[in-house]
Amino acid sequence: MSRALVLAAAVGLSGCMEGVPQAASVDVPARVAVAEGLIIVAGPRGYCVDLGASRDTAEGALVVLGSCAAIAQDPALPQPDMAAVLTAAVSAPGRGMKVRESAAALGQYFRSDGGRAALARSGRAADVTILEDFSRGGAYYLRLRDVGAAPGPAFEPDYWRALIDIGDRIITLSVLAPKGRPISRDDGLETLSGFLQRILSENRGIMAGNTLRADVGVDTG
């Protein structure tokens, strides 16, 4: 497995989400540019970026999204149909394995001790069970059960992830249900699919082999 892929698999949840969601955030943008402005992250309608819980470094980026109304503590702002926390982990540039070409290898890796440990919130392989996985439209989907504990907010054990190539980076998307508010399998998959389609739409220039402007920055559209 390439270093970039392992990073994209692991960075989304392992100790990086303390303080989600951030209370009384003044700036709740609908989208944000990371990876030196080359990758745009945005969620389905009603989801906004929690800037206080997100980060962007040379080693990779993590963007956390939640209800616009909840993050800003303003009921007048949009709210999503599904109460969930979304994350997008963006790997550093890499020349390793491509997700769209590697469904079988990904399945083998994530069922291994090392792969399940990379996925685990606690870092312990024994805490993670792969409930199902499949490849669709160039993306690799995983439904997981993670019974381990981690710092920060509590989430339901069952959740969805998807990995996809955007240019020379791997994007790992997650849909997490707050503890006590489980999301059904189908609703979780539908939310993840909508998240994935928004990411593809925002980055269609890269998907077509072009480079997005690096001056997109953060906006509230």
Residue pairs with C-beta under 8 A, 6 or more apart in sequence:
1 96
1 97
1 109
1 115
2 94
2 95
2 96
2 97
3 92
3 94
3 96
4 91
4 92
4 93
4 94
4 96
4 169
4 170
5 91
5 94
5 96
5 97
5 99
5 163
5 170
6 118
7 59
7 60
7 89
7 91
7 92
8 60
8 89
8 90
8 91
8 163
8 169
8 170
8 171
8 172
9 89
9 110
9 115
9 118
9 119
9 163
9 172
10 118
10 119
11 60
11 62
11 89
11 91
11 172
12 62
12 87
12 88
12 89
12 161
12 172
12 174
13 87
13 121
13 146
13 150
13 174
13 176
14 120
14 121
14 123
14 150
15 150
15 151
15 152
16 55
16 62
17 53
17 64
17 85
17 87
17 152
17 153
18 53
18 151
18 152
19 52
19 53
19 152
20 50
20 53
20 64
20 66
20 85
20 152
20 153
21 50
21 53
21 64
21 66
21 67
21 70
21 71
21 85
22 50
22 51
22 52
22 53
22 71
23 73
24 72
24 73
25 50
25 51
25 52
25 71
25 72
26 72
27 51
27 218
27 220
28 48
28 49
28 50
28 51
28 68
28 71
28 72
28 77
28 220
29 48
29 49
29 51
29 218
29 219
29 220
30 42
30 43
30 47
30 48
30 49
30 68
30 219
30 220
30 221
31 40
31 41
31 42
31 49
31 202
31 218
31 219
31 221
32 40
32 41
32 42
32 49
32 51
32 54
32 63
32 218
33 39
33 40
33 41
33 214
33 216
33 217
33 218
34 41
34 56
34 61
34 63
34 90
35 56
35 61
35 90
35 169
36 214
37 212
37 213
37 214
37 215
37 216
37 217
38 167
38 206
38 211
38 212
38 214
39 61
39 90
39 166
39 167
39 169
39 171
39 203
39 206
39 212
40 199
40 202
40 203
40 212
40 216
41 49
41 61
41 63
41 65
41 88
41 90
41 199
41 202
42 49
42 198
42 199
42 202
43 49
43 65
43 80
43 86
43 195
43 198
44 80
44 191
44 194
44 195
44 198
45 78
45 80
46 67
46 68
46 78
46 79
46 80
46 81
47 65
47 66
47 67
47 68
47 80
47 86
47 195
48 65
48 66
48 67
48 68
48 71
48 72
48 77
48 78
49 63
49 64
49 65
49 218
50 64
50 65
50 66
50 71
51 218
53 64
54 61
54 62
54 63
54 64
55 61
55 62
56 62
58 92
59 92
60 89
60 90
60 91
60 92
61 88
61 89
61 90
62 87
62 88
62 89
62 90
63 87
63 88
63 90
64 85
64 86
64 87
65 85
65 86
65 87
65 88
66 84
66 85
66 86
67 78
67 79
67 80
67 83
68 74
68 77
68 78
68 79
69 75
69 76
69 77
69 78
69 79
70 79
80 191
82 183
82 187
82 190
82 191
83 177
83 178
83 181
83 183
84 175
84 176
84 177
84 178
84 183
84 188
84 191
85 153
85 155
85 175
85 176
85 177
85 178
86 173
86 174
86 175
86 176
86 191
86 195
87 172
87 173
87 174
87 176
88 171
88 172
88 173
88 174
88 195
88 199
89 171
89 172
89 173
89 174
90 166
90 169
90 170
90 171
91 169
91 170
91 171
91 172
92 169
93 168
93 169
94 168
94 169
94 170
95 168
97 105
97 106
98 165
99 106
99 138
99 139
99 140
99 163
99 164
99 165
99 170
100 135
100 138
100 139
100 164
100 165
102 140
103 134
103 135
103 140
106 133
106 140
106 163
107 133
109 115
110 116
110 118
110 119
110 130
110 133
110 142
111 130
113 125
114 125
115 125
116 125
116 126
116 127
116 128
116 130
117 123
117 124
117 125
117 128
119 128
119 142
119 144
119 146
119 161
120 127
120 128
120 146
120 148
121 127
121 146
121 148
121 149
121 150
122 148
122 149
122 150
123 148
124 148
127 146
127 147
127 148
128 144
128 145
128 146
128 148
129 144
129 145
130 142
130 143
130 144
131 143
131 144
131 145
131 158
132 141
132 142
132 143
133 140
133 141
133 142
133 143
134 140
134 141
135 141
138 164
138 165
139 162
139 163
139 164
139 196
140 162
140 163
140 164
141 160
141 161
141 162
141 189
141 192
142 160
142 161
142 162
142 163
143 158
143 159
143 160
143 161
143 185
143 188
143 189
144 158
144 159
144 160
144 161
145 157
145 158
146 157
146 159
147 157
153 178
153 179
154 178
154 179
155 176
155 177
155 178
155 179
156 176
156 177
156 178
156 179
156 180
156 181
156 182
156 183
158 177
158 182
158 185
158 188
159 174
159 175
159 176
159 177
159 183
159 188
160 174
160 175
160 188
160 189
160 191
160 192
161 172
161 173
161 174
161 175
161 192
162 172
162 173
162 192
162 195
162 196
163 170
163 171
163 172
163 173
164 170
164 171
164 173
164 196
164 199
164 200
165 171
166 199
166 203
166 206
166 207
167 203
167 206
171 199
173 192
173 195
173 196
173 199
174 192
175 183
175 188
175 191
175 192
175 195
177 183
177 188
183 191
200 207
203 212
205 211
205 212
206 212
